[in-house]
Amino acid sequence: MSRVCLDTSAYSRLMAGCPALTARLEAVDRVYMPATVLGELRAGFEMGSRTNENAQRLQAFLDQPGVRVVDTDKDVAERYGRLVKQVRDQGTPIPTNDIWIAAAALETGSHLLTYDAHFGHVPGVIVDSP
């Protein structure tokens, strides 16, 4: 089963109509959306002028078959703790929310679809930027 986990940057490009990203998603069995990404998106919607329209588009995306939200559970939290130490020990800290997103990708065994280069510093994360 092929699985991907979406970062906020990838979801934004998808909604902007990126053909390569659309094709990539059509080729997978499962798309995971970390709860942290949902929070980042909702914050952006609230600060924008099209809150309801963006929220409806997000809900339509989440309602598609094969799309699942990854909650921040005990396993994701434990993975997060280990990742914080690893990126700090190697001298490549990244934003806190992105460590949560990386932890969700690792827990689901997914490639992380992102356009943020700093995810490449997270041990074990397979970054995909179509």
BAFI-3210 file (N, C-alpha, C; in Angstrom, 3 decimals, decimal comma, padded with zeros to 6 digits):
// residues 130
n [1|2|3|4|5|6|7|8|9|10|11|12|13|14|15|16|17|18|19|20|21|22|23|24|25|26|27|28|29|30|31|32|33|34|35|36|37|38|39|40|41|42|43|44|45|46|47|48|49|50|51|52|53|54|55|56|57|58|59|60|61|62|63|64|65|66|67|68|69|70|71|72|73|74|75|76|77|78|79|80|81|82|83|84|85|86|87|88|89|90|91|92|93|94|95|96|97|98|99|100|101|102|103|104|105|106|107|108|109|110|111|112|113|114|115|116|117|118|119|120|121|122|123|124|125|126|127|128|129|130]
n.u [000,845|000,645|001,450|000,955|001,726|000,433|001,910|001,417|002,310|002,167|-000,586|-001,567|-000,457|-001,708|-004,383|-004,071|-003,902|-001,740|-000,449|001,432|001,424|-001,252|-001,358|000,417|-000,991|-003,166|-002,040|-001,666|-002,619|-003,458|-003,983|-002,697|-003,516|-002,092|-003,231|-002,014|-001,444|-004,035|-004,665|-002,830|-003,785|-006,433|-005,874|-004,734|-006,955|-008,702|-007,412|-007,615|-009,604|-011,487|-012,695|-014,888|-015,204|-012,667|-012,664|-014,759|-013,714|-011,558|-012,926|-014,270|-012,085|-011,110|-013,223|-012,965|-012,597|-010,081|-008,641|-007,342|-007,364|-004,650|-004,449|-002,978|-001,687|-000,623|001,545|002,442|003,185|005,299|007,122|007,537|008,893|011,344|012,270|012,630|014,864|016,734|016,990|017,924|020,301|021,798|022,135|020,277|017,695|014,148|011,006|008,601|005,912|006,404|007,948|006,044|004,451|006,257|006,579|004,032|004,017|006,042|004,949|002,792|004,007|004,504|005,415|006,442|004,757|005,863|007,003|008,893|012,155|013,538|012,549|014,080|016,101|015,189|015,600|014,916|012,591|011,002|011,093|009,011|008,648|006,765]
n.v [-001,180|002,147|005,146|008,532|011,501|014,626|017,794|021,190|022,983|021,418|020,804|023,373|023,959|021,965|022,818|025,068|024,045|022,467|020,462|018,281|017,496|016,789|014,574|012,896|012,351|010,980|008,581|007,127|004,970|005,781|008,817|010,789|013,235|015,149|016,146|018,442|019,819|020,403|022,249|024,321|025,045|025,856|028,082|029,775|030,089|031,466|033,897|034,889|036,131|034,445|032,486|030,620|029,483|028,295|026,485|024,800|023,678|022,290|020,443|018,982|017,808|016,207|014,442|012,679|009,340|007,298|009,302|010,248|011,553|012,112|011,738|013,309|011,176|008,957|007,442|009,059|011,274|010,243|009,647|012,243|013,394|011,982|012,820|015,590|015,650|014,360|016,118|018,407|017,469|016,947|019,453|020,743|022,059|022,300|023,996|023,673|022,724|021,391|019,257|017,752|017,096|015,586|013,459|012,309|011,451|009,520|007,690|006,706|005,435|006,756|008,566|011,919|014,534|017,550|020,962|022,161|022,463|021,914|019,596|017,573|017,272|015,691|012,700|009,638|010,440|010,327|012,433|013,877|015,801|016,599]
n.w [000,000|-000,917|000,700|001,656|003,454|004,093|004,215|005,287|003,306|001,002|000,847|000,384|-002,134|-003,591|-003,498|-005,005|-007,451|-008,448|-010,888|-010,827|-008,172|-007,831|-009,559|-008,219|-005,850|-006,873|-007,428|-005,127|-002,356|000,141|001,880|004,341|006,752|009,048|012,309|013,203|010,835|010,053|012,054|011,445|008,913|009,529|011,145|009,260|007,571|009,277|009,505|007,014|004,232|003,206|004,860|005,260|002,681|002,275|004,420|003,674|001,323|002,403|004,035|002,060|000,814|002,940|003,179|001,094|-000,215|001,198|002,421|005,497|008,811|010,967|014,246|017,140|018,989|021,688|020,602|018,466|019,973|021,529|019,503|018,545|020,739|020,661|018,146|018,487|020,175|018,492|016,207|017,435|018,632|016,332|015,440|013,802|014,284|013,721|012,955|015,598|015,053|012,677|013,452|014,799|012,589|011,072|012,858|012,732|010,060|010,128|011,974|010,538|008,493|006,104|003,103|003,205|001,854|000,917|000,610|002,022|002,757|005,141|006,316|005,411|007,229|009,229|010,822|009,220|007,893|004,800|002,260|-000,164|-002,946|-005,253]
ca.u [000,000|001,419|000,873|001,606|001,272|000,505|002,301|000,621|002,764|001,667|-002,031|-001,769|-000,171|-002,768|-005,563|-003,736|-004,001|-000,454|-000,707|002,317|000,951|-002,522|-001,021|001,035|-002,048|-004,007|-001,299|-001,481|-003,776|-003,881|-003,465|-002,843|-003,462|-001,880|-004,054|-001,231|-001,663|-005,389|-004,577|-002,159|-004,704|-007,535|-005,343|-004,638|-008,313|-009,254|-006,751|-007,885|-010,915|-012,385|-012,696|-015,894|-014,886|-011,504|-013,075|-015,566|-012,802|-010,810|-013,815|-014,495|-010,870|-011,070|-014,313|-012,657|-012,146|-008,639|-008,037|-007,514|-006,703|-003,777|-004,527|-001,764|-001,901|000,547|002,659|002,955|003,841|006,588|007,990|007,866|009,932|012,620|012,706|013,132|016,234|017,595|017,316|018,748|021,633|022,536|022,294|019,372|016,319|013,144|009,842|007,919|004,798|006,913|008,376|004,804|004,048|007,202|006,250|002,827|004,413|006,784|004,038|001,905|004,813|004,212|006,289|005,918|004,665|006,135|007,892|009,766|013,412|014,078|012,135|015,177|016,979|014,553|016,003|013,902|011,494|011,199|010,461|008,583|008,233|006,464]
ca.v [000,000|003,389|006,139|009,825|012,382|015,981|018,965|022,376|023,541|020,552|021,015|024,689|023,828|021,139|023,668|026,037|023,333|021,930|019,203|017,197|017,050|016,103|013,259|012,086|011,896|010,007|007,326|006,498|004,312|006,455|010,155|011,159|014,656|015,286|017,133|019,681|020,509|020,964|023,447|025,378|025,491|026,611|029,382|030,571|030,423|032,475|035,181|035,298|036,730|033,415|031,443|029,571|028,809|027,430|025,404|023,862|022,948|021,356|019,353|018,153|017,009|015,208|013,483|011,773|008,011|007,145|010,399|010,038|012,480|011,470|012,422|013,330|010,205|008,624|007,011|010,239|012,107|009,633|009,850|013,671|013,608|011,468|013,646|016,862|015,415|014,041|017,276|019,315|016,875|017,072|020,875|021,168|022,165|022,803|024,487|022,692|022,072|020,498|018,020|016,985|016,582|014,511|012,322|011,674|010,751|008,317|006,739|006,101|004,792|007,504|009,591|013,243|015,464|018,885|021,827|022,764|021,713|021,521|018,243|016,687|017,122|014,825|011,313|008,652|010,969|010,297|013,640|013,814|017,136|016,450]
ca.w [000,000|-000,943|001,612|001,770|004,518|003,553|004,983|004,954|002,029|-000,074|000,726|-000,232|-003,569|-004,167|-003,673|-006,052|-008,723|-008,903|-011,597|-010,387|-006,864|-008,073|-010,130|-007,150|-004,939|-007,584|-007,546|-003,825|-001,759|001,372|002,138|005,743|007,083|010,494|013,005|013,253|009,561|010,123|012,885|010,677|007,868|010,153|011,564|008,037|007,126|010,186|009,261|005,635|003,919|002,652|005,890|005,001|001,419|002,504|005,324|002,883|000,430|003,242|004,425|000,867|000,651|004,012|002,973|-000,006|000,183|001,286|003,182|006,939|009,729|011,953|015,533|017,938|020,059|022,501|019,758|017,769|020,986|021,861|018,334|018,572|021,750|020,144|017,028|019,009|020,632|017,355|015,370|018,239|018,759|015,072|015,158|012,732|014,772|012,777|013,701|016,446|014,357|011,645|014,107|014,993|011,280|010,751|013,730|012,178|008,835|010,516|012,627|009,539|007,458|004,885|002,547|003,540|000,739|001,437|-000,152|003,031|002,708|006,448|006,686|005,046|008,394|010,224|010,580|008,890|007,079|003,352|001,727|-001,552|-003,398|-006,697]
c.u [000,888|000,684|001,678|000,952|001,472|000,957|001,426|001,016|002,232|000,161|-002,313|-001,516|-001,224|-004,001|-005,335|-003,715|-002,703|-000,664|000,157|001,857|-000,372|-002,270|-000,425|-000,029|-002,963|-003,351|-001,122|-002,778|-004,345|-003,207|-003,757|-002,684|-003,291|-002,775|-003,326|-001,407|-003,056|-005,395|-003,915|-003,076|-005,830|-007,077|-005,232|-006,000|-008,893|-008,649|-007,013|-009,286|-011,924|-012,471|-013,648|-015,595|-013,714|-011,852|-013,900|-014,693|-011,994|-011,695|-014,098|-013,279|-010,833|-012,125|-014,044|-012,244|-010,620|-007,927|-008,367|-006,764|-005,877|-003,846|-003,184|-002,007|-000,594|001,759|003,285|003,715|005,204|007,588|008,450|009,010|011,295|013,165|013,254|014,586|017,171|017,963|018,139|020,168|022,450|022,684|021,415|017,933|015,402|011,947|009,093|006,783|005,294|007,477|007,153|004,355|004,960|006,909|005,022|003,166|005,141|005,870|003,111|002,675|004,653|005,395|005,645|005,945|004,792|007,009|008,805|011,023|013,892|013,600|013,213|016,163|016,411|014,893|014,806|012,776|011,882|010,389|010,187|008,064|007,948|006,396]
c.v [001,240|004,465|007,420|010,605|013,805|016,991|020,137|022,950|022,720|020,738|022,343|024,638|022,981|021,990|024,747|025,374|022,790|020,568|018,034|016,631|016,294|014,696|012,342|011,525|010,866|008,636|006,595|005,890|005,087|007,816|010,483|012,664|014,768|016,370|018,473|020,487|021,129|022,249|024,607|025,934|026,333|027,989|030,306|030,996|031,563|033,855|035,714|035,852|035,715|032,214|030,306|028,793|027,838|026,254|024,358|023,044|021,914|020,170|018,428|017,266|015,880|014,124|012,499|010,398|007,960|008,255|010,200|011,105|011,663|012,298|012,368|012,441|009,941|008,240|008,181|011,132|011,543|009,815|011,309|013,941|013,143|012,347|014,994|016,706|015,179|015,283|018,304|018,779|017,011|018,531|021,409|021,261|022,738|023,281|023,353|021,980|021,082|019,204|017,143|016,346|015,426|013,268|011,578|010,891|009,455|007,273|006,045|005,382|005,446|008,325|010,927|014,121|016,871|019,650|022,606|021,910|021,228|020,145|017,217|016,456|016,157|013,371|010,395|009,141|010,915|011,445|013,475|015,198|017,104|017,786]
c.w [000,000|-000,145|001,562|002,905|004,002|004,589|004,516|003,596|000,853|-000,252|000,024|-001,732|-004,276|-004,452|-004,725|-007,429|-009,279|-009,571|-011,126|-009,049|-006,996|-008,611|-009,068|-006,222|-005,590|-007,649|-006,217|-003,314|-000,571|001,480|003,598|005,899|008,595|011,092|013,094|011,971|009,549|010,943|012,148|009,596|008,447|010,610|010,353|007,522|007,968|009,937|007,857|005,459|003,380|003,596|005,541|003,734|001,602|003,402|004,571|001,934|001,207|003,621|003,247|000,608|001,675|003,835|001,835|000,525|000,210|002,035|004,656|007,719|010,712|013,227|016,244|019,153|020,804|021,649|018,998|018,754|021,380|020,720|018,283|019,560|021,288|019,015|017,488|019,429|019,448|016,539|016,144|018,376|017,480|014,642|014,048|013,232|013,690|013,589|014,420|015,719|013,314|012,230|014,388|013,678|010,861|011,582|013,201|010,912|009,171|011,142|011,638|008,437|006,102|004,396|002,895|002,303|001,301|000,460|000,788|003,160|004,071|006,912|006,326|006,178|009,437|009,907|010,302|008,000|005,601|002,772|000,240|-001,915|-004,896|-007,415]
res [m|s|r|v|c|l|d|t|s|a|y|s|r|l|m|a|g|c|p|a|l|t|a|r|l|e|a|v|d|r|v|y|m|p|a|t|v|l|g|e|l|r|a|g|f|e|m|g|s|r|t|n|e|n|a|q|r|l|q|a|f|l|d|q|p|g|v|r|v|v|d|t|d|k|d|v|a|e|r|y|g|r|l|v|k|q|v|r|d|q|g|t|p|i|p|t|n|d|i|w|i|a|a|a|a|l|e|t|g|s|h|l|l|t|y|d|a|h|f|g|h|v|p|g|v|i|v|d|s|p]
***
